[in-house]
Every structure is written in structure tokens, then in C-alpha cells.
Amino acid sequence: MVTFWSTRCPVCASEAPKLNELAAAYQNKDVVFLGPTTDDAKKISSFIKKKPFNFNLLPNSFGILLKYADRDSNGNVMMGYPAYYLINKKGEIELKTNGHNKKQKLASEINRLLE
């Protein structure tokens, strides 16, 4: 599961505890949780003292964002935060969604992929 987030995103901060619960539920399963952000390590360090993320955070990940983000007709990057991507073992995107209260949907889809 890849979750794009930002330290400047209030929804991302409010979703952190839910994402931590999700990561904990799959801790000993064949699931990897990644949190790429365009923020640098210093900003992340300060942020996670208040709102910890219990999975692998990837600072300075603009290149990864460009790979997954949609583009408008002018080629501008369009991505709502937090953005969630479930990627299967073949590297294919199984689910792409964004916003808040996605924990149940993500859990359901992760379970489906693990079957």
C-alpha cells in the first residue's frame, strides 16, 4: 500500500492513527506500507513527533508522485491528499483512491489481494 501524504495536509494528519491501525493489523502479513511525501526529512521528523506514522516514510519523493499522479489536459499534476494506491505483487495498481475514512475500503481490498 502506498499512501501519498504531506505535512501541510490536515486530512493526512487526521488519518495517521487510522493508517497506523491498518499497518498494525497487517504487520505479519505479506503487505508493505509506504508513505512517500515531497516533504524533506527535517519536516517529516518534526511532524511525526506530533502525528507518528508507523510505516516506511519516503521523503523527497516527487519522482514517485510523478509516476502515480494523474495529469490535467495541460500536463499539470493532479493528486488529492492523502492518496492511496494498492499495488499487487506484479506491480499493477489494484485500487486508487484518496481522501478520508478509507480504512475499511483499504482493509477489504488488502484482504482480497491476500486471498
Backbone torsions as a table, in degrees:
resi	resn	phi	psi	omega
1	MET	NA	130.0	178.4
2	VAL	-114.3	125.6	178.6
3	THR	-120.8	110.5	174.6
4	PHE	-81.0	132.9	-175.5
5	TRP	-149.5	172.8	179.2
6	SER	-146.0	148.3	175.9
7	THR	-68.2	-17.3	-179.4
8	ARG	-92.9	7.3	-174.4
9	CYS	-106.2	108.2	179.9
10	PRO	-61.7	-35.1	177.9
11	VAL	-65.9	-39.3	177.6
12	CYS	-59.1	-43.8	179.7
13	ALA	-63.5	-40.6	-178.7
14	SER	-73.0	-24.7	179.7
15	GLU	-84.1	-16.9	-176.3
16	ALA	-52.4	-49.2	180.0
17	PRO	-61.0	-37.1	178.8
18	LYS	-67.3	-40.2	178.6
19	LEU	-68.2	-35.5	176.2
20	ASN	-63.1	-40.5	177.2
21	GLU	-62.9	-41.7	179.1
22	LEU	-63.7	-46.6	178.7
23	ALA	-61.1	-40.0	179.4
24	ALA	-65.0	-37.7	-179.0
25	ALA	-64.9	-25.3	-178.1
26	TYR	-113.0	18.8	-174.4
27	GLN	-55.3	-41.6	-177.5
28	ASN	-104.4	24.2	178.8
29	LYS	-109.4	175.5	-177.9
30	ASP	-86.5	58.6	-178.6
31	VAL	-133.4	135.5	177.4
32	VAL	-115.3	133.3	178.9
33	PHE	-109.7	120.8	179.7
34	LEU	-121.6	141.1	179.7
35	GLY	-125.9	76.9	176.8
36	PRO	-69.8	145.8	177.3
37	THR	-147.9	151.1	176.6
38	THR	-81.1	-8.4	178.2
39	ASP	-69.7	154.6	178.5
40	ASP	-85.8	169.4	-175.5
41	ALA	-59.7	-35.1	-179.7
42	LYS	-64.9	-45.3	178.2
43	LYS	-63.7	-41.8	-179.6
44	ILE	-62.5	-45.2	-178.1
45	SER	-58.2	-44.4	178.9
46	SER	-66.2	-42.6	-177.3
47	PHE	-65.2	-46.3	-174.0
48	ILE	-73.4	-10.0	172.0
49	LYS	-67.0	-32.3	179.8
50	LYS	-94.6	-36.9	-177.5
51	LYS	-131.4	82.9	-176.5
52	PRO	-66.5	145.4	170.8
53	PHE	-113.5	125.6	-177.0
54	ASN	-100.2	45.6	172.3
55	PHE	-149.1	-178.0	-171.9
56	ASN	-73.6	112.6	178.4
57	LEU	-94.1	139.5	-176.8
58	LEU	-122.3	96.3	179.8
59	PRO	-70.6	164.3	175.6
60	ASN	52.4	46.0	-173.1
61	SER	-103.4	38.0	179.8
62	PHE	-61.0	-37.0	178.8
63	GLY	-61.9	-40.3	177.7
64	ILE	-66.7	-42.6	178.3
65	LEU	-57.5	-43.5	-179.4
66	LEU	-61.9	-32.6	179.7
67	LYS	-66.5	-36.7	-172.8
68	TYR	-101.7	-22.2	-174.6
69	ALA	-68.9	147.3	170.7
70	ASP	-75.6	164.2	177.5
71	ARG	-128.1	146.4	174.5
72	ASP	-82.7	-177.1	-176.3
73	SER	-63.8	-18.8	177.5
74	ASN	-95.5	1.8	179.4
75	GLY	87.8	4.9	178.8
76	ASN	-73.9	142.5	-180.0
77	VAL	-68.1	134.9	176.9
78	MET	-129.6	115.8	176.5
79	MET	-151.6	125.3	174.9
80	GLY	-86.1	141.0	-179.8
81	TYR	-105.6	147.2	-15.3
82	PRO	-69.7	148.5	178.3
83	ALA	-113.1	135.5	-176.1
84	TYR	-118.5	133.1	176.2
85	TYR	-130.9	125.3	171.4
86	LEU	-100.9	124.4	-175.2
87	ILE	-118.0	129.4	-178.9
88	ASN	-79.9	178.4	-176.6
89	LYS	-64.7	-19.1	178.2
90	LYS	-86.8	-3.2	-178.7
91	GLY	86.0	12.6	-179.9
92	GLU	-92.6	142.3	178.5
93	ILE	-76.7	120.3	179.0
94	GLU	-94.8	-30.3	-179.3
95	LEU	-149.4	138.3	176.2
96	LYS	-136.5	120.3	179.5
97	THR	-152.3	171.4	176.5
98	ASN	-150.3	171.1	177.0
99	GLY	103.1	-161.5	-175.2
100	HIS	-105.4	166.8	177.8
101	ASN	57.9	46.8	179.5
102	LYS	-103.5	2.0	-174.2
103	LYS	-55.0	-48.7	-177.5
104	GLN	-64.9	-42.6	178.7
105	LYS	-62.9	-44.1	179.7
106	LEU	-63.5	-44.2	179.7
107	ALA	-60.9	-43.7	179.3
108	SER	-60.3	-44.7	-179.4
109	GLU	-70.9	-37.5	176.1
110	ILE	-62.2	-45.1	178.6
111	ASN	-59.7	-41.4	178.1
112	ARG	-60.8	-42.4	-179.3
113	LEU	-69.4	-29.3	-179.7
114	LEU	-78.3	-15.0	-179.0
115	GLU	-68.7	NA	NA
